[in-house]
């Protein structure tokens, strides 16, 4: 199967939709310029128009997520075993659905230190796996020796089967990147569902069962993401940086996945994390696999899913499964964090630009009418944040009386965020069945108050760097972890 064949044929562009898209882009730019100019024209709170627009948009998103996830609180969930403990025979056994087979693809390059944790978690799954296929993307570390010693996989090129595990194989390739590695593996997969799993991700024992149950209950579901919890390893710069990123990213991920649940309710979810995602195999092959030219192949794929579905009058949906839970390595220093976030944002901009014909286009349903125009606002949101910070500092230096009003507005927004986050923690636990101790409440309160003056600024800088990468069309890759 040539999994990239369908990528070469681009659909007919909708000139009218593109004109509307460009008008929306121009409008956003004009509003941004006007908000910056207002900082020099007014001496009252309207001088901080950029900040008011930023907070108003963020508040709207918050209320949208609150409304859309309201029913998650009433979900009745089954117990989930401890992710980090080998409970052996104590695992909750569920009769497997014989009608749905599931396989896992693990793209791996120089991951010998963490790959065993990923594999061991797969062997503990309560749902039987048809195949585990590791795609070794030109590793230069001791991965081959580790796989041979621990899993009985000979150090040979090509497709090699394990002598110890009947469903474990390795496909050894030259280095070609994650998307091409995944596409190469698809030729060897014939199960109903295929899961893409990063080598640095460890899934809970019931995670695959949760995916299968969701796909069985919803025949229109073609792609679904799991829930990720970030873990930062100690880096060479010391404990301070990984503690900082661990603390703020854990809450960022919680509310990010609640947001995805909200967009799922609107049938307009565009983000499924490729670190742990499940797809109907026939759909993935029909669409030609992952785009090797994209900086964010998982995000780009979802746009093609919606495009194909609307063009062929299919009721395909994309979702997120709360009980498909996992932990994953996250950036543990400024270098790796900026690299990740600038790549994410540059890839987001690239994908948004390549799908301008879908935006404000009724042919593409809610994604075209609703989601993509909102995403256009997201493209300029970092600039509003930078302008808001700059103008606020200018007002402070000038000792403007408007500073007190601005600070009151910021305090009110933090109070609103705090209420939402308290609610969000409760809903998140109900949705995922992850039990948290009471210690998470004071931690969350501190994070809500401190993040706007620390972590959020770092995120904004990463997004601005993403604009630079997008404009210069740079594509370079670095390890996610600083070790």
Protein Blocks (a to p, Z undefined) as FASTA:
>chain_A
ZZklmmmpccdddfklmmmmmmmmmmmmmmmmmmmmmmmmpcbfklmmmmmmmmmmmmmm
mmmmmmmmmmmmmpccdddddfkbcekjmpccddddfkbccddddddehilmmmmmmmmm
mmmpcbdcfbdcdddehiabfklmmmmmmnopacdehjdddfkbmkbccdddddebjklm
mmmmmmmpcbfbdcdddfkbccdfklmmmmmmmmmmmmmbmbdcddddddddddfkbjkl
mmmmmmmmmmmmmmmmmmmmmmmmnopafbdcfkbccddfklmmmnopaafkbcblmlmm
mmmmmmmmmmnopabdcdddfklccdddddfbfklmmmmmmmmmmmmmmmmmmmmmmgop
aklojmlmmmmmmmmmmmmmmmmmmmmmmmmmmmmmnopaklmmmmmmmmmmmmmmmmmm
mmmmmmmmmmnopacdfklmmmmmmmmmmmmmmmmmmmmmmmmmmmmmmmnopacdddfb
dZZ
